[in-house]
Amino acid sequence: MAEINIPAAGGNKPGVRRSKKHSTRVDLTPMVDLGFLLITFFIFTTSMSEPMQMKLVMPDDTDPKTPDMNVGKSTALTIIPLKDDKIFYYHGELTEALQTNTYGITNYSLTDGLGQIVRNKQRALDKIGKRKDLMLMVKPTPESNYQHLVNVLDEVLINDVKHYAIMDLTPEEKAAAETKTAAASN
């Protein structure tokens, strides 16, 4: 509270009396309390930036009526995340890709990694007018970790791939990925 200090009367001195100036003292404790209450209020009522999430719709595998999805060979790109931040990829079907050398090993690099492979595929499909038909199939190996899958899905989002699926890895694909990765390492 504000308070004004008034000194007692000056005694019995002869002469003209002058009026004394009173000193004022303001107690700022309630103002500081109010400031902390406002800061606390705004901290608790402000929403922090919420993490973005990607919508992932998975089909029901238990329903026998779920039809198989046919994908054109020219529009299919299969990505197999491996351990040690490596990715084995191929275009179309595996046996045909191994025969025609349309496969490769890449990583998550910004300049020449997975994103560049997806953009190259999109450019190739743009030439024939089928970019919207690109189907990206992700088949993680048991040795890859969750972060690898998140990185692949980030590239899906960044490159605006409309159709993608997370699928089980076949033994043939696993064997081909291990063989080609080992050959590339040597």
C-alpha distance (Angstrom), angle and dihedral (degrees) to the residues before:
residue distance angle dihedral
M1 . . .
A2 3.76 . .
E3 3.72 115.0 .
I4 3.77 133.4 -174.5
N5 3.77 119.3 -147.5
I6 3.81 113.0 -143.6
P7 3.80 115.4 -172.4
A8 3.77 119.8 -140.9
A9 3.85 121.0 -94.6
G10 3.80 115.9 -71.3
G11 3.84 102.0 -112.0
N12 3.84 130.3 -117.9
K13 3.78 104.2 -39.5
P14 3.77 117.6 146.5
G15 3.79 119.9 -126.3
V16 3.69 138.9 53.6
R17 3.65 115.4 -25.3
R18 3.72 116.9 -131.5
S19 3.71 122.3 -155.2
K20 3.73 112.5 -113.4
K21 3.78 121.6 -130.8
H22 3.75 112.4 -120.0
S23 3.80 119.7 -137.5
T24 3.78 118.2 -132.2
R25 3.76 123.4 -148.8
V26 3.80 120.7 -170.2
D27 3.77 119.5 -157.6
L28 3.85 106.9 -139.9
T29 3.80 97.0 -173.1
P30 3.83 94.6 102.4
M31 3.82 90.1 48.3
V32 3.80 91.0 54.2
D33 3.81 90.3 47.4
L34 3.79 89.9 51.6
G35 3.82 90.6 49.5
F36 3.80 92.1 53.4
L37 3.79 91.0 46.7
L38 3.82 90.7 52.8
I39 3.80 92.4 47.1
T40 3.80 90.5 49.3
F41 3.81 91.3 47.9
F42 3.81 93.4 51.6
I43 3.81 93.2 45.5
F44 3.80 92.7 53.0
T45 3.81 96.2 42.5
T46 3.81 97.8 44.4
S47 3.77 114.9 94.0
M48 3.77 113.2 -136.1
S49 3.78 120.0 -136.9
E50 3.76 106.5 -75.0
P51 3.79 120.0 -139.9
M52 3.77 115.6 -102.9
Q53 3.75 117.0 -119.2
M54 3.74 132.0 -159.7
K55 3.77 118.9 -132.0
L56 3.78 110.2 -122.1
V57 3.78 116.8 -170.5
M58 3.78 115.2 -167.2
P59 3.81 123.7 -168.7
D60 3.77 121.0 -123.1
D61 3.81 105.8 -99.2
T62 3.80 92.6 -172.3
D63 3.81 93.9 62.7
P64 3.84 109.7 91.5
K65 3.81 89.8 -160.0
T66 3.81 91.9 66.0
P67 3.80 104.1 111.8
D68 3.79 122.4 -134.5
M69 3.76 113.3 -108.7
N70 3.77 116.8 -125.3
V71 3.78 114.9 -146.5
G72 3.77 125.3 -167.0
K73 3.80 115.4 -115.5
S74 3.78 92.9 -129.2
T75 3.81 93.5 52.9
A76 3.82 98.7 44.5
L77 3.80 123.3 100.6
T78 3.79 118.1 176.7
I79 3.79 120.9 -160.3
I80 3.80 122.6 -166.0
P81 3.83 113.3 -170.7
L82 3.80 110.0 -149.0
K83 3.78 134.4 -172.8
D84 3.82 120.9 -79.0
D85 3.84 92.3 40.4
K86 3.80 93.8 -71.6
I87 3.79 126.8 137.1
F88 3.78 127.9 -157.6
Y89 3.80 112.8 -156.8
Y90 3.76 137.0 175.2
H91 3.80 138.2 -180.0
G92 3.81 120.7 -123.5
E93 3.79 118.3 -19.6
L94 3.80 121.5 -1.2
T95 3.82 99.4 -123.6
E96 3.78 92.2 47.0
A97 3.82 92.2 45.1
L98 3.81 91.3 52.5
Q99 3.82 91.1 49.8
T100 3.80 95.8 45.9
N101 3.83 94.9 38.7
T102 3.83 93.8 -120.5
Y103 3.78 94.6 141.3
G104 3.77 134.6 86.0
I105 3.76 149.4 167.8
T106 3.77 121.0 -114.3
N107 3.79 140.4 153.1
Y108 3.81 138.9 -137.4
S109 3.81 94.9 -81.8
L110 3.80 117.2 144.0
T111 3.79 95.9 -133.4
D112 3.79 106.0 39.3
G113 3.78 105.1 4.4
L114 3.77 135.0 99.8
G115 3.79 94.4 -49.4
Q116 3.81 90.9 58.3
I117 3.82 91.1 50.1
V118 3.82 90.5 52.9
R119 3.82 92.1 46.7
N120 3.82 91.1 49.4
K121 3.81 90.0 51.9
Q122 3.81 90.3 48.5
R123 3.82 91.0 50.6
A124 3.81 90.8 49.9
L125 3.80 90.2 50.4
D126 3.83 90.8 47.0
K127 3.79 88.6 62.3
I128 3.81 91.0 59.7
G129 3.80 94.6 35.2
K130 3.80 97.3 -113.9
R131 3.80 103.5 110.4
K132 3.79 91.8 122.6
D133 3.83 89.2 57.1
L134 3.82 94.9 60.8
M135 3.79 109.1 131.0
L136 3.79 115.9 -163.2
M137 3.79 113.6 -162.4
V138 3.80 116.5 -164.5
K139 3.79 116.2 -161.5
P140 3.81 110.9 175.6
T141 3.79 119.9 -161.0
P142 3.80 121.7 -130.8
E143 3.82 88.3 -110.4
S144 3.81 93.4 58.2
N145 3.77 118.0 86.8
Y146 3.78 134.7 -134.4
Q147 3.80 92.4 -97.2
H148 3.81 89.8 62.1
L149 3.80 90.6 56.1
V150 3.81 90.6 47.6
N151 3.82 90.2 50.9
V152 3.81 90.9 51.7
L153 3.80 91.7 48.6
D154 3.82 89.0 49.0
E155 3.79 89.0 56.6
V156 3.81 89.0 48.7
L157 3.78 89.3 54.9
I158 3.81 95.5 42.1
N159 3.81 93.4 49.6
D160 3.81 93.7 42.6
V161 3.80 96.1 -123.0
K162 3.80 106.2 178.9
H163 3.81 99.9 -166.5
Y164 3.77 122.8 46.3
A165 3.79 137.5 141.8
I166 3.77 136.8 -165.0
M167 3.77 106.9 -137.8
D168 3.78 142.2 173.6
L169 3.77 118.4 -91.0
T170 3.80 116.8 -117.1
P171 3.81 120.6 -137.6
E172 3.82 90.5 -116.3
E173 3.80 91.5 54.9
K174 3.80 92.0 47.1
A175 3.81 91.7 50.3
A176 3.82 92.7 47.1
A177 3.82 92.4 47.5
E178 3.81 92.4 49.9
T179 3.81 93.0 45.4
K180 3.80 95.4 48.0
T181 3.81 93.4 42.9
A182 3.79 91.2 50.7
A183 3.83 90.5 47.8
A184 3.80 91.2 49.6
S185 3.81 92.2 49.7
N186 3.83 92.2 55.5
